[in-house]
Amino acid sequence: MSDGAALVILPNWVGDCAMAAPALRALRAARPDARWILAGAERSAPLYGRWPCDALIPIAGRGAPAILGLARRLRGLGIREALLLGPSFRSALMPALAGIPRRVGWGTDGRRILLTETAPAPGRDVPLARSYLRLAARLGADPDAPLDPGLPIGADERDAAADRLRAMGVDGSRVIAFLPGATYGETKRWPVAHWAALGRMLHGAGWNLLVLGGAEECEIADRLSLEIGEGAYSLAGRLPLRASLSVLSIVTAAVSNDSGGMHLAAAAGAAVVGIFGSTNPAWTGPLGARSRAVTLGLACAPCYARTCPTQIECLRDLAPARVASEVEALLVAPAGAPR
């Protein structure tokens, strides 16, 4: 294998970007002498702020100036190979304009003409993280490498997270994080009333609840913390991405919809219970030995639809007591996932 420069263009969405970690780890293990350059969307690239790479390039904007600007920058870095973990046309256009000789990716979104080497589009019957590994095998990674979701987090970041919780009067050793948002839509969002009932159950068992999420989830997070009452706190919309990752690294567990937050929690090393309705835990379930997915497994699921023609029974009928039992079982399970 060449020991020159190789580019990896990360997936855009935070959750997908987090699930790329096993592939990046396997690439580095297979080719330790290569110069690895990562590029990703400005909102998700900070996940790899402590990753051992030679450069991390955030991609700001989606228009022609951003694409051309990045292509010019890449052209001067001596890159010989590019691995595209995202499926979009735009992600293939940038390395093609940069003149990178070898460009590897899935043959999706009409972009075959921009790639020198294509792989069949992945199905939804295997973990997406495994599909990333199989694609990365084109550049030498072991396709059967462990699906370790961990991302590097500095001691300074963990200390800052602990200080933040102490300033709020929260005992960090007795915290379960709630991530009730999901950008995808209502068919991924467990009802707020169910979240509140679960929060009261867990608080009754001696746990504090910390509600996290992006700026778009402030309203639902604040409402939820009020409905739970004593022992519930919201930091939604108040933390940048790496600060959220750091806070999740010091909580005991996290409960989340199938969302970027769920994969963020797994990457931080928290024990994770993921709640699934319209989507498939076999495809995007949380990674790690202390992670589990809970779903009713209705005949109509997974449908992957953003709206439901009935009453979203796959989430409506998933009782808080069922999720509470999954959390309790997870908390007593032997530790096994890397933190």
N, C-alpha and C positions, 0 to 999 in steps of 0.2 A: 504494500500500500504506500501511496505517496505520503510524505511527512510535511507537505506544504500546507497552505491555508485552505480551510474548508468552511463553508457557510451553512448555517442551519437557519431557515426562516421558520419562526415559531408560529403555531396556530394563533388566531386573533383572540378568541374568547378566553377569559381567565381560566375557566375550568379545563378547557382543552389544552391550554398552555401548561397548566400544572401537570396534566397527564403525560406531557412530553418528557418529563424528567427521567423516567427509566430509559428511554431511547438515548437521551443525551449522555447519561451515565455509561451506557453500554458502548457508545461511540468513543468516549474518552478512554475507556478501559481497553478497547480494541486498538486504538491508535493514539497512544499517549504522547507521541512526538509531533502530532499534527498541531497546527495553530487553528483553534476553533473560534469562529466568529459567530455570534448569535444576533439575529435581528428579529424584532417583533413589534407589535402594536404598542403605542405609547402607554395605553392603559394596562397592558398585561406584562410587558417586558420587565418591569421592576421585580417580578417574581424571581428573576435570575440575577438580581443585584449582587449576590454573594457567590454566584456560581463560578467555578474555576475555568474561566475561558479567557481568550486573549482580547476580546472586545465584545461589548454588548451595545447594540445600536437600536435605539428606539425609533420607530417609524411614526412620524407625526403627520397627520392628514391623510386624505385618500385621493386627492386629485393629482393631475398631471405634474404640478411642481414638486410634490412630495415624491412621486415615483421617479421622476428624472433626477432629482437631487440625490436620492439614495443610490440610484444606478451609477451616477458619477462618483460618489464616495466609494462604492464597492469596486469600481474599476481600478482604483489606485491601490488596492490592498493585496494584489497578487493571488486572488482566490482562483483555485483550479476546479473546485467542485461545489455544488450547492444542493442541499437536501431541503425539499419543500414539505414541511409537515402540515401546512394548511392546504385546503383543496381549491382555493379560489384562483381565478384567472390572474388577478392582480399580483398575487404572490409569485406567480411564474414570470410575469412580465418584467419585474425588477432585475432578477439575475440574468434574464435574456438580454435586456438592454445594456447590462453591465459587461456583456461579452464573456461570461463565465463558461468555460468550455464544456463542462459536464453538469447537467441540470436534471435532477432526479425527483420524481414526484408521481402522485396518482394522476391518471389520465382523465381528470374531471373538468367540468366547467368549460369545455371547449378549448383547453389549453395545450393539447398534445403538440401542436406546432411549435410551442415555446420550450418544450422539454426535449432533451436528448435521450432520456430513458424513462419509460413510464411503467407503472405497476397498476394492476387492476384496482378499481375503487374498493375500499374495504366494506365488508358487510357489517350488520349490526348483531351478529351472533357470537362475536368474540369481543373482549374488552378493547376499547379504542386505544388504550395505552399499548396493548399487544400489537395492534395494527401499526402504530407508530414504530414499534421495535422492528417489525417485519420490513417496513419500508427502510428503516435505518440500516438493516442488514445489507442493503445495496452498497453502503459505504463501509461495511466491515463489522457492524455491530452483531452481537449474538442475539438472534431473534427469540431465543428461549431464556434470555436473562430475566432475573426476578423483577416483578413489578413493584419495585421499591419506590413509593411516592415522595420520599423525603427531599426537601429543599434545604440548603444550608441557611442557618440562622445564627447570627453572631451573639456572643454572650452579652455584648452591649445592647443589642436589640431586645433580648429577653429581660435584661435588667430594666430597661426603659418601660417595657410592658408591665413588669411587676410594680414599678413605681407608679404607673398610671392607675393600676387597680387599687393600690394602697391609698392613693390620693382620693379615690372615690369611696374609701371605706369598705372595700371588698376584699374578703379573704380569698386570695388566689388559689389556695389549696382546696377550696370547696366550691368550684365554679363549673357550671355546664353552660356552654355557649349555645345559643339558639340562632339559626340563620333561616328566617322565614320567607325570604324573598326568592324570586326566580324571574329573571328578565324574560324568559321564554313566554310566560303567560300563565293564566289561571289554572291550566291543567297540570301545572307543576307545583301549585301552591296549596299546601295543606291549609284548611280553614283556620283563620285567626282564633276562633273560639276553641278549636282543638288545641292549638298552641298554648292558649291561656290555661286550659284545663291541665295540660301536661306540666306547665310551669308550676301551677299550684301543687300538683302531686309531688314534684321533685323538691320544691321548697319545703313541703311538709316532711320530706325525708332528710332535710338538713342541707340542701344545696342552694347556692345563689345562682341566679340566671343572668347571663350577659347576652343581650340581643345585639347582633352585629349585622352589617349589610352596607350597601353603597348609599350614595346620596339619594337615589330614587326610592330607597326603602325606609327613609327616616320616618315617614308618617305611619307606616305599618309597624315599625319597630317601637316607636314611642307609644302608639296605641296598645301594643301588646304588653309592654312593660307596665303600663297603667292598669291593664286588665289583670295581670298576674298579681300586682300589688307588692307587698313587702318582699324584699329579697331579689327584686328584678331591676336591672339597670340597662340602659340603652347607650351604645356607642355608634349606632348606625349613622353613616354619613360624616363621622367625625375623625376617621382615621384614613391615612393613605394606605395603599395596598400592603406594603411591607410591615407597617405597624399592625395591621389586622393579622397578618401572618404571625407576627411575633406574639400578639396577645393569644392567638389560638395555640401557640406552642407551650403556653404555661397553664392553660385550663385543663381540667381532667378529661372532659369529653365534649363532644359537639353533636347537636341534632340539627339536621338540615334537610331542606328540600333538595331534589336533584338540581344542583346549581353550581356555579363557580365557587360559592362559599363552601360547599361540601368538599370539593377537591382541594381547596385552600386549607381546610382543617386537616385533611388527610396528609397533605404535604408538610404541615406543621408538626405532625406526630401525634395529634389528638386521637383518642378513640372516637369513632364516628358512627352514628346511626343515620343513614340516608333514607328519606321518605320518597317513595316512587308511586306515581299515578299513571300518567299517560306514556311514560318512557320506560326503557328497558334496563334493569340493573345489570343484566349480563353484558351490556354494552358500555354503560357509563356509571356503573356502580362504584362506590368509594373503594380506593385501593388501601392495602395495608392489612396486617394480620389482625388488628383490633378494629376492623371496620365491618359493618354489616348493613344490608339493605332490607327494608321492610316494605312489603307490597301485598295487596290483597290477591293479586294474580287473577283478576277477572278475565272472562273470555274475550272481552273487547280490548284488553290491554296486552301489549303496548300498541297504542294507535298513533302516537307521535303528533296528535292534532293539538293545535293551539287553543281551540275552543271545543266544547262538548255539546252534542245535540240533546243531552238529557241533563243530569244534575252532578256531573263529575263524581259519580258514585265510587270510583276507584280511590278518591281521596276523602270524600264526605263520609264514607262508611268505614274508614280506617280509624278505629277508636283510639283516643288518647291512652287508654289503659294498655292497649296492645303495644304502642310505642314505648310507654313507660317500662313495660316488661322487657323489651329489647334493650333499653338503656341499662336497666338493673343487671341483666345478664352480661352485658358488655363490661360493666364496671367490676364484676367479680371474675371475669375471664383472665387467664394468665397473660401477662404482658409479653408481647412478641414483636410488635412493630418497632422498627428503628425510630428514635426520636431525635 
